[in-house]
Amino acid sequence: MNATLALIRDTFREAFARRIFWGFFGCCTALLLFLIFILRVDVVQGALATISIFGNSLPSTNVENLVQQTQSVIAMVLYFAGMALSVFASAGLVSSVFEPGRIELLLSKPVSRTHLLLGRYAGNVLVVAANILYLVVGSWVIFGIKTGVWGLGFLISSLCTIFVFSVLLAVIVLVGVIWDSAAVAIMVTFAIMILTPILAQKNTLERLLSSEWSRDVVRVLYYTLPKTSDISIIIRHLILNQPVESWMPVWSTGLFGIAVLGLGLWRFNKRSF
């Protein structure tokens, strides 16, 4: 346990030293300040009386619906833009482990290679998770105090975002172990992030493709790769209190992450430095 905590602490120290943590923290704080000082909501007996942004009044509507819609927008921005920024930041934190001199020092410690890589992985997840939870919980409290609406869907959405990031981080770890390159890790991860929304239109693609083998390729890729686009829809449904038709995108994405992380651990244990 002490070794694990030391590895996580080392990751946080590097994130602080590279200003990665503070960059995330600053962006999240700016959005929270926007919600506190710019957004004004007046509620009368559970109904929205007025809402103003930058001094401009907007048409009144149901307060709960307004809060849910606003939270869904924040969640989607955090999910896609925040995920992209997290990938950029984490690729450097992972690849730095394999720098000449540093990897030899780490391997000289009385810690197994599996323990070493998992500790670094957990540290990266926690660095991003701390900022995501800071923004989501802070927004949730602000909306709750201003409007009296305390829906749990927005809080759950943060866990979904952290979950998807942890899966993409497994890809970064695998690429980092094989090629020692943050740039390659970013390109591979972004390729997956770009490809998966396209594959989410599987039914449409199958109608457009003329050969059966090409349809099979689309099906294999869809069910194999993480389903970031489908999970974003699940997040929106959770926030809006709408039923989720299928949890398949979540558990299949989780299986992909476990398999990729396991492959990265296996390669790291076999590699000589």
N, C-alpha and C positions, 0 to 999 in steps of 0.2 A: 504493500500500500504506500509506504514511504517513497519507493522508487517511482510509482505511478504519479503521485502528487508532485514529485520533483520534476518529472518530465512535463507535466501540465504547467507547472509554474515556469519552467524554462520557455515554453511556448508563449505564455502570456508576457514574459519579459521581452522576448523578441518582438512580439506584436506591439508592445509599448515603445521599444527602441526604434522600430521602423515607422512609428506614428500611424500604424494600421488601426489599432484600437481607437486612438483618439480621433482619427478621421471618421470612423463609423459613429463614434459617440457624438461628434460635433454635428453630423448630418441628422442624427436622431433627435438631438436636443433642439436643433433649429425647427424641425417639424412640430415638436411638442410646444415650443414657444409660439409657433403660428396658431396652434389650436387654442392656446390659453389666451392670447392677446388679440388675435384677429377675428376669431370666430365668436360671435355673440348670439346666444340662443335664449329666448324668453319662452318659458313654458307656463301655461295656465291650465290647471286641472287635467294634466296628462296630455293636453293638446298643444301643438306648437303655435304660439301667438305670433312671434316674429323671429326672423333669423337674418343677420346681416354680416357681410364679409366686406372689409375695407369700406364700411359705412354705407354699403348699398343693400337695401332690404330686398329679400327674396320672397316669392309667394309662400304662404303658409301651407303646411302639409302635416300629415301624421308624424309626431315626433319620433316614434320608434322606427318607422320606415326610413325617415331621414337619417337617423343615426346608423342604421344598418347599411344603408346605401353608401354613406360616407366611409364607414369602416371597411366595407368591401373594396372601395377604391384604394384606401390606404393599404389594405392587405395585398391587393394586386400589384401596386407599385413596389411594395416591399418584397413581394414574391419574385418578380421578374428583375427589376432594377437592382434590388438588394442582393439577389442571387448572383447576378453578373459581377457586382463589385466584390462579393465574397469569394468568388472563384478567382478573380484577379489577385486578391490579397493572399489567399491561402496557397496558391500555386507557389509563390515565393517562399512561404514558410515551410512548405514540404520539401522543395528542392534544396533548400539551404542545408538540410540535414546531411545530404550526400556530398557536400563540398569536401575536397581533399583536406585532410587534417582534422576536420571536425568529425567526420564519420569514424575515423580511426580512434579518436578520443572517446566517442560514445560507445563504440564496440569494446573498448578496453574496460568498461565498467562491468561490475558483476550483475548484469541484467541481460536476459535473453533477448535475441533479436525481435522475437514476436512482441515481447513486453515493450521494447523500445519503440517500435513502430506504432503499436496500438496507443501507447501513451502520448506520442506526438499527434496521432490522429484525434484522440479525445481532446487534447489541448486546443487544436484547431477548431473543432466543433464547439467547444465551450466559449472560445473567443467570439465567434459569430453569434452563438446562442445568447450570450450575455447582452449584446447590443440589440438583437431582435426582441428579446423579452423586455428590455428597457423601453423600447419604442412602443411595443404593443400594450404592455401593462400600463405604461404612462398614458397612452391615448385612451385606453379603456377607462382609467380612473377619471381623466378629464371629461370625457363624454358622460360618464356616470354622474359626476358632480354637477355638470351643467344641465343635464336633461333628466336625470333619474332613471335612465335606461342602463341596465347592467347585464346585457346578454353575454352568455358564455361562448358563443360561436366565434367571436373575435379572438378570445384568448386561445381557443383550440386551434385557430388558424396559424398562430405562431408556432405551435408544435409541428404542424404539417410542413411549414416552411423550413424549420430546423431539420426535420426528417429528410426532406428532399435534398437540402444542402449536404447532409451527412452522406447521402448516396452519391452525389456528384463529387464529394471529397474523396470517396473511395476510388473513383476514376482518376483523380489527380494523384493519389498515392500510387496507384498501379503504374501510371505513366512515369511518375517521378522515379520509381524504383527501376524501371526498365531503361529510361533515357536520361535521367538526371537533368531534365530540362523543364523549367517553368513555362517557357514559351510553348513547347509541344503539349504540355499538360493543359494549358489554357485553350489551345486550338482544338484538341480532342474533346474537351469538356463542352466548349461552345458549339462544336459540331453536333454533339448529342442534344444540346439545348435547342438548336435550330431545327434539327431533324425530327424530334419528337412531336412538336405541334403539327408538322406535316403528316406524320404517320397517324396522328389522332384522327385525321380525315380518312381513315382506312376504307370505309364503305364507298366513299366517293372515288378514291384511287382505284379500287378494284373494278369499278364500272368503267373507268377511263383506260385501264390497261387492257391490251389486246390478247396477251398470252397468259396461260395459267401459271407458268413458272414465275413470271414477274409478280403475279398476285400472291404466290406463295412466299416470295421474298419479302413483300410488304407485310404479310401476316407474321412471318418469323421476326422481322425487325420490330414490329409493333409490340408483340408479346414479350420480346426479349429485353428491349431497352427500357429505361425508366420513363414513366408516363407523366412528365411534368405538366403538360397541357391539361390532361384529364384531372390531375390532382388540383390544379388551379380552379377548375369548375367545382370540385368537391368543397374546396375552401369557401367559395362564394355561396354555395348552398348552405353550408354550416352557419355562416354569418347571417344569411337571410332567413334562417329557420325553415329551409326547404328540405324535403326528403332527399337522401342520397341514394341513387338508383343502384349503384354497385361499388363495393370497396375493392374490387379486383385491381384497379390501378395502384392502390396503396400497397397491398401485400405482394404483388408482382414486382413493383419497384423495390420493395424491401429485399426480396430474394435476389434481385440483380445486384444490389449494394453488397449483400453478404458474400455473394459469389465473387464479385470483383475485388473486394477487400481481402477475401481469403486467397485469391490468386496473387495479390500484391504481397501478402505475408509469405506465401510459399516462395515467390521469386526472391524476396529479400533474404530469406533464410538460405537459399541456394547460391546467392551471388557472393563472389569474392571481392574484397576491397584491399 
